[in-house]
Amino acid sequence: MKKAILLLLFIAGLLLGVNTGGQMSQGGVLFPLPRPSKGEPFLRIDVYYVPQGKVISLDLEEYVKGVVASEMPPTFHYEALKAQAIVARTYAVRKMRIFGGTPSRPDADVVSDHNVDQAWAPEPEIKKRWGILSAWRYWGKVSQAVEETRGLILAYDGMPAEAVYHSTSAGPTESAADVWGREVPYLKSVPCDFCSHSPYYGAQTVRIPAATVAKNLRSAGIAVPVTRMAGAGSILPASISPTGRVKEVTVSGMKIRGLEFRTALGLKSTKVYWEISGEDLVFTVRGYGHGVGMCQYGADGLARLGNTYLEILSYYYPATQVVYIFEE
């Protein structure tokens, strides 16, 4: 039933062709669903909760609270938390099973593992993780940020936007084309000098033996024969994006994507260069994440400069609109 209702709503949104050209839709709505009464669940989402190995069905807004609390420090500015709530909700709505869901879990809309979808944990687990004092100070703040943006998502061309985000860009954000090889009109590189307070902004050094690099690449399913690993000198950057991130790496003559290389070695970012030291590689890394979409520390920085959540979202996702998925 949920799939059928959502499908009808998205078709209706396409037929309406809503495109206000502004930050918030006025008058028209993308998805004409009646506004629920206060306290009434809006939509339910099925989450595969990895620690318990089971699917949990819950109100979408409660899910968003768990994502915001898991993905963004609760100490961040309130406007940044509201921006995070909207992108988290947008990501979730886009991942509903009418869009294909999560291939590895056909019985769920999303997975709680941040390596697959968004990080998520239930309220009791988050409060336990934070401790009594922080839970008392911050859960209400996170909950209010979600409630104040209840039902709001980012949309582009009549559909939920691909609202990806990352921790720290450490300079300009990256375009989707340079990470995943496909153009997305609203996922372009934008200047970001607002995340300098991030612990991942400055250079961090990681030293890894070349043999370990080869082993980790093979463990990640990247075919690097042992006989062709001729030492650290056989690992070279092949392509660099305009923002200084590694797009491709040549390993013993074989090209792999920078994103795969970063993941296999557990590096924080593809904004990296390395030097050879004997049979080791010494990596110098800046930033944290793929660099596409909203920079979370940048959002916090913009908020502290006086920007609202609408201005933050407009900056990192140009040409999108913030719309309601229910009637005003």
N, C-alpha and C positions, 0 to 999 in steps of 0.2 A: 504494500500500500504506500509506504514512504517513497519508494522509487517512482511509482506512478504519479504521485502528487508533485514531487520535485521536477519530474520530466515535464509535466504540464506547465509548471511555473516558469521553467527556463524557456520553453517554447513561447509562452506568452510574452516573456521579456524580449525575445527576439522579434516577435511580431510588433510589439510596441515601439521598438527601435529607439529607446530612450537614450539620448545623448545630450546632456545639458551644456557640455563644454565648460562647466564649472567644477568646483570641488564637491558640492553637495547638490543632489538632485532637488529640484523645487517643483512641487505640483505633481508631476508624473513619478511613477515608481517603476523599478526594474521588474520586480516580481510581485504581482498584486495579491498577496496573501493577507487575509484579515489580521489586524494586530491582536495578539493574544492578550488576555487579561493579566493583570499583575500577578506574578507567581505561577502562571500557567506555562508549561513547557512549550517552547516555540517549535523546535525540531529535535529529534533524537538522533544521536550519532552512535555508531557501534565502534568501540575502540578495542583493539587487541592489546591487552596490557601484558607486556612481556614478562615482568617479574612473577606474575601469577599464572601465566600461560593460558589465559582465558579471555573471552570477549565480554566487555562491559558495555551495556547500553545506558546512555545517560543524556540529559538535556544538553543541547549544543552549547548553551551559555555556561553551564557548569564545566563542560570540557574546556572551553576557552579560558576559564579562570585557571584551570590546572596547567594549561599551556603557557599562559603569561607568567605564572609563578615559576615554571620550570625553565623557560627560555630567556627571561630577562630579570636582572637583579631587581628586587622590590624597592631598593633604595633609589632607583631611577626616578626622574621627574615624572609627575603625574601625567603630563601630556604625552610623554614618551610611552608610558604604560598604556594609554588609550590608543595610541598609534599601533602598538604591538597587539592589542586586543583585536583591532580591525584586521590586521594582516593575518593573524592566527585564525580568525573566523573565516576569512576569505579562503585561506588555504584549505581549511576543513570542508567548507561547502564545495569547493572545486574538486575535492577528493571523494565526495559522496559517490556511491557505486554507480550512479548513472554516468559518471565520467570514467568509470573503469576501476575506481577504488585503488586498493593496493594489491598488485598481482600475487604477492607472496601470501596474502591472507584474503581469499575470496569471501570469507565469512565476516569481514569487517570493513569499515570505511577507511580507517586509519590505524596505524601502529604506533605504540607509545615510544618507540626507539627513535631518537633524533637522527640516527643514521639512515632511517627509512622515511620517516615523515617528520612530525614535530615531537619534541620531548613533551611528555605528559605524565602526571602522577595524580592520584586522587588526593583530595584535601587533607585527610588524616596523615598521609605519608609526607606531604609537603610540610605540614606543621611540625611533624616529628623531625624532619630534616633541618628545618630552620631553628628549632628550639622554642621553648615557651615564650621567651621575651620577644623574639623576632616575629613569631606567629601572631602574638597579640598586637604588635606594632604594624605589621605589613599585610596580613591576610585581608583585612577590611579595605585597605588601600587598593589592593589588586582587584578585589571583588567589585568595588565601586567603579573602578576604571572600566571594567567589563560591562557593568550594568548601565553606565552612562553612554556606552556605545552599542547597547543591545540591538541586535539585528542589522548593524551596519557592516557593509563589505565594500571592497574595491571592485569596480567593474570597468571593463573596456569593451566597447563595441557590443554591448548588450549581454555580456557574459561575465562571470567572476574572473577577475584577473589572476595571473600567475604570481601570487604575492610572496615571492621568495625573499629571504633576508639572511643576514649574517651578523656576526658579533662586531668585527672591527675591520674597516677598509684600509686604515693607515694611509690615507691619500684618496685619490679618485676611486669611485666604485667601478666595478667591471661591467662590461656589456655581456648579455646572455650569449651573443654570437661568439665571443672570444672564450667562453667557458664550455658551452654545450654545442656550439657550431650551428646555431639557428637564431635568426633575428626575431626579437620580440620588441615591438614598437615602444613600449614603456619601460623596458629593461635596458636602458642605455647607460653609459658611463656618465656620472655627474661628479663635479668636484666635491670633496668631503674633507674639510679641515676642522671638523667638529668632534673628532673622536680621540684627540690627543691625551685625554685623561684615561684612556683604556690601558690596562696592564699589557696589552698585546700591541700597542702602537709602536713602541721602540723595537730595535733589532734584538732578536733572541738567537742564541747559537746552539746548534745541535750537532754532535759528532757521532757519525755512524760508520762502522767498518764497511768496506765495499762488499765483502762477503755477506754481511747481514742485509745490505741493500738488495743484493741478488736473491737471497733467501726470502725476504719479505715480498719482493715482486712476484716470485713464483708462487708464494702462498696466497697472493691476491689473484692468482689465475693469469698473470702476465707471463707468457712463455719466454723466459730468459735462460737458455741452456747454460749449465755451469761451465762447460768447455769454452763458451764465448765470453765469459766474464773475465776479461784480461786485466782487471784491476780498476782503480778509481778513474783512470783516464778514459775508460770506455763509456762513461756516463756524462753526457753533454747536453746543454740546452739546445733545442732545435728551433724553437719559435717563441718570441716574446711579444706579449700584447702591448698596446700603446700605454697602458697603465703600469707596465713593468712586471706583469705576472707571467709565469712560464706557461705557455700554451701547449708546447710539445717538448718531450725529452727523448734524446737518442740514447738507447742503452745497447751497447755492442752492435751498433748499426740498425737496431730496431726502433721505430718511432712509437711512443705511447703518449697519451694525453697527459698534460700536466696535472689535471685533476686526479687521474688514476695514480700517478706517481706520488702525489702528495698524500693520498689516502693510504696507499700501500706502506709508506714510511712513517705514517702518523705525524706528518708535519702540519702545523697550524694553518698554513696558507701556501698558495702557489706564488706569493710575492717573495721569492727566494732566489738566492744565488749560492753557489758553493765553490769551495776551493779544495784542492787535493793536498792531503797531508799524509805522505806515505801511502798506505793502503786504505786510508780512511777518507771519508768525505766530511767536510765541515760545512754545515748549512747555516746560513744567516737568513732568518725568517722575520718578516714583518706582517702584522695583521692576523686575523683569525677568521676563517671561513672562505667561501668561494668568492666573495666580494660583490655578488649581484644583488640588486634590489636595496632594501633598507639596511643601512648600517645601524645596528642597535645603539652602540655608543655614540654614533653620530646623531641619532634621534634624541638621545639624552642631552647631548651638547646643544642641539638646536632648540630644544625645549628650554634649557637654562638660559638661552639668549632671548627668550620671550616668544618663541614660535608655538602655535597651537598644533594639536594633532593633525588637523586638516592641512596646515601648511607643511608639516613634516612629510605627510603622505604625498602631497602634491610635488614636493621636491624630489623624493626618491622614486616615485612612480608617475612621471609626467604623462599627461593625456588620459589618465584614469579619472573616474569619478567615485566619490563616496556616496553610496545609495542605500536605501532601506530594502530589505527583502520581505517587508510586510508593509501594509498600507499605513500612511500617516494618519 
